[in-house]
């Protein structure tokens, strides 16, 4: 059995017990996409202070979004899109628009997007397709030439690769990424909500994963592969983990999955020097 020090255990409890308290709802998962609504205002930091906030994340990739919705309406929504598993990937911000749950796609494609004015059709799109399992999508409002409907909605797809993240519209265009300064504006909120965007349940280790154990007396866990982005969690020597991403091994980093006694999965970056990896 794994041994975790008291301080490490406190950090892990903050993550794995997140759904057992009343700070957030959920996660509500379908089609490999999970949604968490933030209920505790103390979790909400700028640029979303005072807004209703939800977190949506893929369980098949690192694609994640934070949507902030002020009471003034969807036109003022701000949505931050990023890869929670790859700190080096580009991040994006979508002004206006809103996240669409996978279960709502069929109705949207058939009837349009429901808003305060009723059902509004989708804009013409040459690259439109049903979202795949684990794919995050948003809809954005655009002016229309139709006399019946002054505006329509386009569909944005969050596409996560092994080392990249893009947001592609159904008209074939790609959203420009945020600048480093723009991305840093979201960092405090992203870090605050990080414990609520991990896999809801641990699964069996992937066949492509590599077993590993912690070889250092204390191994810090990081939100991104950067020593400046350490979380409050750490593991100790002998703890068993799974390496789920070694694409940055040459840079000294591994993404690991640690499964707690309650069956929750913690996915964080760790320094390769802190691990003893069992190569197959």
C-alpha positions, 0 to 999 in steps of 0.5 A, a space after each residue: 500500500 502507498 504511504 503518503 505523508 500528512 501534508 501530502 494527504 491534505 493536498 490529495 484530499 483537496 483534489 479527490 474529495 472535491 466532489 464530496 463537498 458543496 464547493 462544486 457540483 458534479 462532475 456530470 459526464 457524458 460522451 467522455 466530457 465532464 462538466 463541473 459547476 462552481 458553487 463556492 464563490 471563494 474559488 472564483 478569481 479574476 477575470 471571472 469574479 462575480 460570474 457564474 463559472 463552469 469547467 468542462 473537460 475531456 477524459 480522453 485528452 487534456 482539452 479543458 475550458 473555463 466558462 465565465 457567465 455574467 448575469 448580463 447574458 451570453 454575449 458577455 461570456 468569456 471562455 478560456 480554453 487550454 490543455 490541462 496536461 500540457 503547459 506548453 500548448 497554446 491557450 485561447 479565449 472565446 468572447 461571447 458564445 457558450 459551451 455546448 454539452 455533447 448531449 445537446 448536439 443532435 437537437 442543435 444540428 436539427 433545430 438550432 441553438 436555443 437562446 432567449 429569443 427561441 431557436 436560432 439556426 446554425 450558420 452555414 459551415 463547410 467543416 461541420 461534423 458531430 463532435 467525437 467522444 471527448 471533444 469539446 465544442 462551443 457555439 458563437 453568435 454571428 450576424 446573419 443576412 436572413 430577414 427571419 433571423 438577424 444572427 446565427 451560430 457557428 460551431 467551434 471545435 477544441 482539437 487536442 493533439 498529443 502536443 498541441 491544442 487548437 480551436 477550429 471553427 466549422 467554416 474552416 478557420 482557426 482561432 488565434 491563440 492568446 498571448 503569453 500575457 493574456 494566458 497569464 491573466 487566467 493562471 490563478 483561476 486555472 490553478 484554483 480550479 485544477 483539482 476539479 478537472 481530473 478524471 472522475 474515476 480511475 480506470 485500469 492502466 492503459 496498455 501503453 502506459 509504463 509503471 513507475 515508482 517514486 524514487 525520491 524522498 519527496 516528489 513534488 507534483 506540478 500543474 504544468 511541466 515547469 518548476 514555477 508551476 508546482 501544486 501543493 501535492 507531492 508523493 513519497 518514495 515507494 508510491 506507485 504511479 503510471 506514466 501516461 505521457 512521456 513526450 517531454 521525457 527528454 526535457 526531464 518531465 513525465 505526466 503521471 497518474 496516481 490512484 488513491 485508495 478511494 479509486 480517484 485518479 490524480 494526473 500531474 506532471 513530475 520530474 523524471 529524476 524523481 521516478 524509477 520507470 519500468 521500461 517494457 
